[in-house]
Amino acid sequence: MQNDPNATSQEPALVRHNAVSWIQQSLSQGHTLGRALALASQLAWGGRHYSPRTLEGWLYEYRAAGFAALHRQSRRDKGQIRALPPEGVQAILKLRLSEPALPVTALVRQLLAQGVLAPGTFSMPSVYRVLRREGLDRPRLLAETSGPAKAFETELPNTLWMADIMDGPTLRLGQRVLRTFLFATLDDCSRLVPHAEYYENEKLRCLLDCLQQAFACRGLPEKLYTDQGKIFTCSHLRLVCANLRIHLLHARPYAAWSKGKIERFFQTAQKDFEARLRLDPVHDLDGLNNRFWQWLESEYHRRAHSALGGQSPAQRFAQKATGLRQLPADTDWQRLFLARATRRVRLDATVSLEGNLWEVPVHLRGRQIELHYDPFDWSRVEVWYRDSFAALARRCDKHLNARTYGPSDYER
């Protein structure tokens, strides 16, 4: 029996049709269009996930022109760069190979100055497409110069932790829709998750809260490995890690493979834990986290892991967890996670911090002090001088100060 030659070409259209049918079925069950699209975006269609906007486009195309609209017509000149002449393409590739570190914009300026490229006859996206097609774009060049990717595993727990963020499920809280984000840490040796939690945003405060609970529960790692995201490279996190003697490491750009273990955990959480929520949904953030922690401790940590020789993460961690670096049970974690800033006290006994004016003891005028503070809770700002606590800073109220001055104060 011969295979249908059109089967391969029709497969993408069938995948889109399955997605559209699922969305229509969800609409018929009373879901709003936004909710139906959000749920469909969490499912894999043909082995891939698609954004709600893409799925919505398929739905409207199908409603307008039926199944035929879900076929994508290939361009006859596919693979060719129409905006660049052949001699221009060759010049771009030649210069890129000879000067791989040269920015693409500088490369184009050079070719324009030489007269190889004519202004107004091409676009920058067409240049980037040429480089990407030939494997000379920036991500691949960086990957080739970053050394070989070798499999590794630390010998002992808490030698290396990884930390990352994943988009979580969308919750409907009455009339409000809440996006969630899963912050997680993972021990490289055992694949155990010291702490992970869903939050309602992806800000630094959530990361610090997750790390604080992980450190208190499983001890302190020697190294913390993250990507180049803004919250992972900020001075506050670097300060926290420095105070706790944790070496903060960052992955190189375009080197997502180096964090493959925590990415694999995220896939497991999506396909196992989050998939169950479609059958038994939760309706608030506390309920989501309580159910997630139950799954994490009773299933993920107890399940045999193929990369651990059949051991579970909990077994591997318990077996090799000797001499973990832990802080005393009465440790003031909030103080350890305070941000710090050095300031020179003005002659009016004030300092500026985060755009606000603060008053400090008068005897510190002209001296350099250190402020310890929580940037998310301004109820307590500590003043330290020569590594000793001096006082609490107070918000400067200029109107109150004006009322407390007497006539003699103005006559000086």
C-alpha positions, -999 to +999 in steps of 0.1 A: +000+000+000+015+033-011+016+063+012-004+094+004+020+120-010-002+148+003-002+134+039+029+152+049+019+186+034-016+183+051-003+174+085+002+211+097-033+220+085-047+190+104-029+201+136-044+236+133-078+221+126-075+200+158-067+231+178-095+251+163-120+223+170-109+221+206-113+259+210-148+257+195-157+228+218-145+249+248-166+278+236-197+256+234-191+246+270-195+282+282-159+294+283-151+329+271-129+332+240-100+345+261-103+316+285-106+290+257-075+305+240-055+305+273-064+269+280-055+258+244-021+276+246-012+253+275-017+222+253+007+208+228-005+208+192+016+186+170+043+186+196+044+224+200+028+251+221+013+281+204+004+315+218-032+326+223-028+352+195-017+325+170-045+302+180-070+331+176-057+337+141-063+301+131-099+303+145-108+334+125-092+320+093-111+288+097-144+307+103-138+328+072-126+302+046-129+268+062-102+241+063-084+254+032-075+285+050-054+265+075-030+254+047+001+276+044+012+283+009+049+281+004+066+309-015+080+299-049+112+318-041+115+303-006+151+302+006+161+331-016+168+366-003+149+388-027+160+421-013+197+415-018+216+409-051+238+378-052+270+399-052+258+417-020+251+383-003+286+371-011+302+403+002+282+401+034+292+364+040+329+371+031+332+400+055+314+382+083+337+352+080+368+374+081+355+396+110+331+375+131+333+399+160+322+429+139+287+441+147+263+435+118+255+473+117+292+481+113+295+454+086+267+470+066+281+505+070+314+492+056+298+476+026+278+508+020+310+529+021+326+505-004+296+508-028+289+471-026+254+477-011+233+506-023+212+526+003+175+520+001+178+488-018+177+464+011+166+461+048+185+450+079+161+421+085+172+407+050+208+409+061+200+390+094+182+364+074+212+358+052+235+354+082+210+331+100+205+309+069+243+304+066+248+298+103+266+330+109+242+347+132+252+358+167+237+329+187+255+303+167+288+322+166+286+325+204+278+289+208+307+278+187+332+300+207+319+290+241+336+256+241+321+221+239+289+213+258+298+184+282+276+165+305+284+173+341+271+165+376+285+177+409+296+151+434+279+164+465+246+181+472+246+219+477+277+222+456+257+238+428+221+250+426+203+263+396+175+289+397+150+299+371+115+311+363+087+294+343+053+308+332+027+290+353-011+283+348-036+311+345-061+313+373-095+329+373-103+347+405-139+357+402-139+384+375-101+387+375-076+366+356-043+359+374-011+349+356+013+329+377+050+323+376+069+293+390+102+302+407+123+272+414+157+261+427+173+227+418+203+209+433+225+197+405+238+166+423+204+151+434+179+169+412+161+177+444+141+210+445+151+229+477+121+252+472+097+262+444+066+283+445+041+300+422+039+338+425+017+364+409+046+383+392+082+377+383+098+404+403+129+404+425+109+402+457+095+368+446+130+355+438+144+365+472+114+349+490+120+317+471+157+317+478+152+325+515+129+295+520+152+272+500+182+282+522+163+278+554+150+244+543+181+227+527+211+248+537+233+271+517+248+262+483+284+269+473+273+282+439+241+295+424+237+293+387+212+315+368+206+331+334+212+367+325+178+380+335+175+414+351+165+401+386+194+375+385+221+401+377+209+429+400+232+443+428+207+432+455+210+395+447+248+398+443+249+414+477+228+387+493+250+359+478+282+377+489+269+380+525+261+343+525+294+334+508+275+320+477+293+323+444+267+337+419+272+324+384+254+334+351+250+314+319+264+329+288+238+344+264+222+319+240+235+290+262+202+277+275+215+241+272+237+248+303+206+249+325+191+218+310+184+201+343+161+228+357+145+231+323+138+194+324+122+198+358+099+225+344+088+202+316+080+175+342+060+201+362+041+211+331+033+176+318+026+160+351+014+185+378+000+213+357-017+188+333-038+175+362-052+210+368-072+208+336-092+180+352-093+193+387-086+231+385-077+254+415-091+288+420-066+307+440-028+310+444-027+294+479-046+264+466-022+261+436+009+261+458-005+237+484-013+212+457+021+218+440+041+213+472+022+180+479+030+168+444+067+179+448+073+161+481+051+130+477+057+123+440+086+141+423+111+138+452+101+101+457+101+090+421+131+071+406+151+093+383+168+077+353+198+101+355+204+091+391+208+053+385+173+045+396+175+066+428+150+092+437+161+129+443+153+125+480+173+093+483+203+108+465+202+140+486+200+120+519+227+096+509+253+122+500+242+152+521+272+153+545+285+185+560+259+208+546+264+245+554+234+256+574+228+286+595+213+284+631+176+279+635+172+313+650+188+331+621+172+364+612+167+358+575+151+391+568+182+409+580+205+388+558+183+396+527+184+434+533+198+456+506+227+479+514+238+513+503+267+536+512+260+573+517+278+604+528+257+623+554+249+659+544+254+688+568+217+689+575+219+652+587+201+637+558+208+612+531+190+604+499+179+568+492+158+556+463+146+591+456+135+598+492+152+619+519+160+603+552+172+618+585+200+602+605+216+612+639+232+646+638+266+634+651+271+615+618+271+647+597+299+645+571+306+608+578+302+579+555+275+554+567+259+523+554+221+519+551+205+485+555+169+483+541+142+462+525+133+479+492+099+463+494+091+475+530+103+509+540+091+506+576+127+500+589+159+516+575+189+508+596+219+532+599+253+515+604+286+533+611+319+515+612+302+481+611+280+489+641+243+497+643+239+534+650+201+541+647+170+539+626+166+565+598+135+585+597+117+599+567+124+636+564+093+657+567+103+692+557+070+708+566+071+693+601+107+705+605+097+741+595+070+741+622+094+730+649+120+757+642+118+788+665+126+824+656+161+820+669+168+792+645+161+815+615+182+843+629+214+824+630 
